[in-house]
């Protein structure tokens, strides 16, 4: 199993806590440097990480976000390798336990492991409405155009793209599908956040046989919205826990949370 992240040169400072924490994730840890070469200073600062280089200008680049799988061009992993890709605004707080590792290792070639975005009732349609408020679409485009291009999207669950676990074979298929669909999609939405809708739709409807497996929140909890039920944050050091246990991957807790949609 491999666990990694991708960063751009201007994100190194913001990603420092993530890069420091990756080696304690409980698996082989790596970082893909997008658009820049690793330096001796970076290697010396994060000696436990494997580093890979991805040239800039990848198809489907969404303001530097290549979470959809462009990074697969940079790594030599076999198709059956299980890879967990995480956003760099995060911290790995502990190693995986055996039950969590078993959940990940049980993922089949067509399955992606993810957690909810804004709760179990959240949908891609609701996420689209939020993103339209953040970055308004062309007013000449009717709202139902998304359903025309991405059938059924409005009713599909919305999962958070900050942590996705899948076999390399599915990651490569995700990359191909995303890049093929992106030119149309980019005319409707723009930016890092917006690419989550397309990743979601592809993994649920757009890639033949692909499906999403819901991971437990003990593995991935994020603060893009208010804290999930039973989740708490303590200080000295800052620790995000669910019940009485630190969450494996605590995501986006350095930023003010938005209100969680009920």
Rosetta blueprint (number, residue, H / E / L):
1 X L
2 X E
3 X E
4 X E
5 X E
6 X E
7 X E
8 X L
9 X H
10 X H
11 X H
12 X L
13 X L
14 X L
15 X L
16 X H
17 X H
18 X H
19 X H
20 X H
21 X H
22 X H
23 X H
24 X H
25 X H
26 X L
27 X L
28 X E
29 X E
30 X E
31 X E
32 X E
33 X E
34 X E
35 X L
36 X L
37 X L
38 X L
39 X L
40 X H
41 X H
42 X H
43 X H
44 X H
45 X H
46 X L
47 X L
48 X L
49 X L
50 X E
51 X E
52 X E
53 X E
54 X E
55 X L
56 X L
57 X L
58 X L
59 X L
60 X L
61 X L
62 X E
63 X L
64 X L
65 X E
66 X L
67 X L
68 X L
69 X L
70 X H
71 X H
72 X H
73 X H
74 X L
75 X L
76 X L
77 X L
78 X L
79 X L
80 X L
81 X L
82 X E
83 X E
84 X E
85 X E
86 X E
87 X L
88 X L
89 X L
90 X E
91 X E
92 X E
93 X L
94 X L
95 X L
96 X L
97 X L
98 X H
99 X H
100 X H
101 X H
102 X H
103 X H
104 X H
105 X H
106 X L
107 X L
108 X L
109 X L
110 X L
111 X E
112 X E
113 X E
114 X E
115 X L
116 X E
117 X L
118 X L
119 X L
120 X L
121 X L
122 X L
123 X E
124 X H
125 X H
126 X H
127 X H
128 X H
129 X H
130 X H
131 X H
132 X H
133 X H
134 X H
135 X L
136 X L
137 X L
138 X L
139 X L
140 X L
141 X L
142 X L
143 X L
144 X L
145 X H
146 X H
147 X H
148 X H
149 X H
150 X L
151 X L
152 X L
153 X H
154 X H
155 X H
156 X L
157 X E
158 X L
159 X E
160 X L
161 X L
162 X L
163 X E
164 X E
165 X E
166 X E
167 X E
168 X H
169 X H
170 X H
171 X H
172 X H
173 X H
174 X H
175 X H
176 X H
177 X H
178 X H
179 X H
180 X H
181 X H
182 X H
183 X H
184 X H
185 X H
186 X H
187 X L
188 X L
189 X L
190 X L
191 X L
192 X L
193 X L
194 X L
195 X H
196 X H
197 X H
198 X H
199 X H
200 X H
201 X H
202 X H
203 X H
204 X H
205 X H
206 X H
207 X L
208 X L
209 X L
210 X L
211 X E
212 X E
213 X E
214 X E
215 X L
216 X L
217 X L
218 X L
219 X L
220 X E
221 X E
222 X E
223 X L
224 X L
225 X L
226 X L
227 X L
228 X L
229 X L
230 X L
231 X E
232 X E
233 X E
234 X E
235 X L
236 X L
237 X L
238 X L
239 X E
240 X E
241 X E
242 X E
243 X L
244 X L
245 X E
246 X E
247 X L
248 X L
249 X E
250 X E
251 X E
252 X L
253 X L
254 X L
255 X L
256 X L
257 X L
258 X L
259 X L
260 X L
261 X L
262 X L
